[in-house]
Amino acid sequence: MSNELPHSGQPSNERRNGYDGTGAGAITPDGCAVEVWSRLPVGDAPDVIESAVPAGASILELGCGVGRMTHPLVDRGFAVTAVDESAEMLARVRESVRTVRSPIERLDLGERFDVVMLASFLVHAGDVTVRQGLLETCRRHVADDGCVLVQREGEDWHLRVPRESKLAGTDGVARVASATPNGDGSNTVYVEYEFPDGRWSQTFLSRPLSTEEFEGALAEAGLAVERYLTEDRTWVRARPVL
């Protein structure tokens, strides 16, 4: 039996402007191939999250995708509510997990959580209005004594192109082929994924953010950095400003 809640806002299967994807299977509005995200390794993200929040905390995961982080967190005893705008992504999440289909920037559940998580570099949305909407959703749903965990891009992520990396635990390769400036502070990024049985691509908009710009965007949404959780400063714990 499905545990999906009625959606908030109006999700759509139409591509977002500036986003696209190719390859077999379903492609989400932001160009993600569901099949690729089902194969990507989760890395050490669950360890970083677990070490930064109270045991058994309630977590609102924004942009859960196929549940790459959802499932390890549930297995570690966290109560996760998983949000995504793609029905095809949510179909890969375990039925026992509470899910919500909605665009993140329009989500309003009328609830507060111990932890709100915005991973997958979503804070770098190319559209500043969308980015602010994402952060305001985080602030709207975090408890006064809770925290918001944000995953940032590396400081030189848009400069080290092209680059290629093997996908740990798989026989696949990810290739960031280009990051082309659009003249408005955002870049059009083109990524290729190659596996023995298929190739996929994603085109998306990403806005590089210096530490000052990142912290300023948080402040506009009523959040403040408490500390950077990893040496490369890609994972951040923020608190609501009361």
N, C-alpha and C positions, 0 to 999 in steps of 0.2 A: 504493500500500500504506500502511495506517495506521501511524503511528509512536506511537500512544497506548500508554502503559504501563498495566499493571493498576492499578486504582484503589486508593487507601488510604482506609479508612473506608467508610461506606455512603452514597453520594450518593443523593438522593431528588428526585423531581420535585414533591413536595408543597411548597406555600408555607410559608415560615417564618412563625411567629406574628408578626403586625404588619406583614407585607410583602404587597404585592399589585401587580398590573399589569393594564392593559387594552390592547386593540388587536389588530391582525392579527398572526398568526404566533405562534411559541413565546414563552412567558413563563417566566423562570427562577424558582427557589424564592424569590429575594429580590426578585421583582417586575420585573426588567429585561426589556424587550422586545428580543429578539435583533435584530430588524430595525432598531430605533432605534440600538442600539449599533454596528451595521454602518455606520451613517451618520454617527455623531458624529465631529467632527474630533479629531485627537490633539493639536493645538496644538504647543507647544514642549517637551513632556515628553521626547521622545527626545534633544533637545539638552541639557536639564538632566541627564539620566541619563548621557549620553556624557561630559559634562565632569566628572562626579563619580567615575568609576570607571576602572580601568585598561583600556587597549585590549584587546579580545579576551577580556574576563573571562567567566567562567561566571556566568550569571544565573538564579536561580530566581524566576520571575514568578508571584506569588500573586494569583489573580483576574484571569486574562488576558483573559477575555471572548472576543471574536471575533478578538483579535490586533491591536487598534489600535496598541498599543505594541510587541507582539511582533515584528511584521513589520519596522518600521523599525529595531529593534535588531538583528535577524538580518541585515538588509541592511548594517548598519554593522560586521559582523564579530563580534558577540557570540554566544556559545553559550547559547541560551535554552532552559530547560525551563519549559513553560507549564502552569499548574495552574488548573483551574476545576471547579466542581461540576456545571456544565450541559453535557450531551452536545451540545445544540443550539448552544451557544456554541463548543465545541471543534471542531465540524464546520466552522466558518468559518476555523479556523486552518490554515495550509498543512500539507500532509501531510509535508513535509520537517522540520517542527519537532517536537521531542520534547514530547509532552503527557501530562498525568496528570489523570484525573478523580477529584476528591476534595473534600470539604469542607475548607477550609483549616485550620480549627482542629484537625482530626484527622490531618493529614498527617504521615507519618514515612517518608521515603524511605531513611533510613540513609545519607545522603550530605551532604557539605558543599559550599557554593558560595562563589565569590568575592564575589558580591552576591546578597542576597535583597531583593526589591522588593515592597512592599505599597502599591499605588497605589489610585486610585479612592475615596479617603476611607474605606477599609474600617476604619481604626483607630477610626472614630467609631461602630462598631457599638453599637446601643442596649443590648444585653445585655453587662454588664461581664464576665461569664464568657466569652462568645464573644470579646470584645476581647482578653482576656488570653490566650485560646487562640491567637488569631492571632499575637500578639507572641511567645508561646512557640514557635510554629512557626518564626517568623523566627530566633529565637535557636538553635533546635535544628539549623537547616540552614546557618547562616553559618559560614564558616571562621574560625579564631581571628584571622587577620590580614585578614579580610574586612569588609564593611560591609552595613548594612541601610538601604535607602532607603524612606522613608515619605512619603506624600502626605497632608497635613492639609487640613481645611477652613479657609477664611478666618476670622479672629477674629470678624467680625460676620456670618457667613454666615446664621445663624438669625434675625438681627434685621432684615436688609434684605429683608423680604418684604411684599407680593409683588414679584417682579422678573422681568424678561424679557430674554433675550439672543438675538441672531441667531447661528446656528451657522455659523461661518466655513467657506467653501467649499461650503456647501449652501444650499438654499432653505428651510431649516427654522428653527423658533424653539423655544427651551426656556423654559419658564415655571415658576418656583418659586412656586406659588400660596400655600402656607401652611406654617408650622412650628408645630405645636400642642403645648405642653407636656403631658407625661403624668403629671407629679407625682412622677416618680422620677429626674429629671435628664435623661431622654431626651425627644426630640420626635418626633412623627409628622409626617413631611414629605411633602407632596403635590406632585408635579412633572408638568407636561404637556409633551408634545412634539407640535408641529404641523408637518406637511409638506403640500404641495399634494395628495398622494395618500393622506393618512391622518393619524389622530391616535392618540396613545398616552398612557398615564399610568403613573406609578409611585408607590406609597405605601410608605414605608420608615421604619424607626426610626433615629434618629441622635442621638448623645450629644455635645453641645458639650464641648470640652475646652480649658481655659485652658492656657497654656504650662506652668505648674507641674503641672497635672493630667496633661498629655501626657507630660512628662518623668518624672513619678512612675510612670505606667503602664509606660513603657519600663524604668525601674529595677527594677520588680517582675519583669520578664521577663529581667533580666540584660543590659540594653542601656543605653547612655548616648549622649546627643546629642554628636556631634563638632562639627557646625556646621549652621546653616540655609543652604540652598543658593540660595534665592531671596529677593528683597527683601521679598516678602509673607509669608515664612516658612512657605509651604505645603509646600515640599519640604525634607526633612531627611535628613542622613546620620548614622547612628548606628553605634557600634562595640560589639562584645560586651565585656562586663566579664569579665576573666579572673581 
